[in-house]
Amino acid sequence: MLDQVLHPSIDFGIETVFILVILVALEAVLSADNAIALASIAQGLETEKEQQYALNVGLVLAYILRITLIITATWVIKYWQFSVAGGLYLLWLVFRYYTNKSDDSEGVSNLNFKGLWQAIPMIAVTDLAFSLDSVTTAIAVADEIWLIIAGGTIGVIALRFLAQLFIRWIEEYTHLEDAGFITVGLVGLRLIVKVIEPSLVPPEWVMIITIISIFTWGFSAKNAIKEESPEG
């Protein structure tokens, strides 16, 4: 990968466009759980201004880390410790979410922070942990680094808007945040199982169908809207 950065070769044709579309589609489908995790982290801040700032700065840092991961991917995938660390981090995030969860926390994040600089690094590191899996998938689809970087760039931009949508949807749908963190846990387990016994890792299409099914449940019920009817 590093050699391709130092000696880039761009061959743009119909096949290139097709591969780019596939990479963007993969990013979009596999980013739903990532987006909801980032939305929950941002929602742990008190004001909307802080949430927007944390997402903007956090995803800029995330983009830098993701590009670094893409460039060094052929080196990183040699070391199983990166995948295990990423998987354990995602499982810790799920553990923190559920241990902070309370019955009366509808529409309120369970990941609370004292300030921006607690949330921003978590946004960047969370995206990096998810990227360990998505970058491996991208490398399997395309062997040109500029294509993978282009797909990753579009993915991060889409992630920014998806996370903003999920902040609103978490307040609206009863099970959505739970659905998101169930899939976060699945991605964490997948990273670890891939190291321990790769043959037990289900195909990508199984993962996609599972994520879609879980999110269908997540969008299945809305929070009750408390309305006070005028007397008289």
C-alpha positions, 0 to 999 in steps of 0.5 A: 500500500505504501508503495502505491502512495509513493508511486500512484497510478490512476486508471479511470474507466467503467470498471473503476466507477463500478468498484468505487460504487461498490466501495461506497455502498459497502461503507454505507451499509456497514456504517450504520452501527458505527454511526449510531455509536458515534451519535450516542457518544456525541449525545452524551454532551449537554448542548447541540453546539457541543455535539456538532463540534465533537462530531466535526472535530472527531471525524476529522481526526477519524479521517486522518486515522482511517487514511493512515490505516489504509496506507499501512493496511498491509503491515497492520493486518500482519499483527492480530493484536490490532484486531483484538484491541479493536474488538475489545474496545468495541465490546468495552463500549457496549459494556459501558453503554449497558452498565450505564443504562436505566429504565427512564433514559428514553431519548437520553444517551447512556454515554455521558461526558464531562467535556468535549475532550473526553468525547472527541477522542472516543469518536476518532478511536471508535471509527478507527476500531470499525475501520479495521474491518471495513478497510480489510473488506475494501482491500478485498474489493479493490487493489488500488489505494486511491480507490480505497481512499476515495471510498473511505473519504465518501464514507466518512462524509456520509458517516457525519450526516448519518450520525447527525440523523441518528442523534435525532432518531435515537430520541424518537425510536424506543429500541434504536440505540439498543439495536445499534449497540447490539451490532457494535457488539457483533462487530467487536466479536467478529474482529476477535473471532477472526483472529482466534478462528477465521473459519467461524467468521460468517460471510459478509452478506450474513453480517449485512442481513443480520445488521438490517434485521436488527435495525428493522427491530430498532425502528419498530417502535416510537417513544411515546410523545407526552402531550398535555391536552388543553383543559376546558 
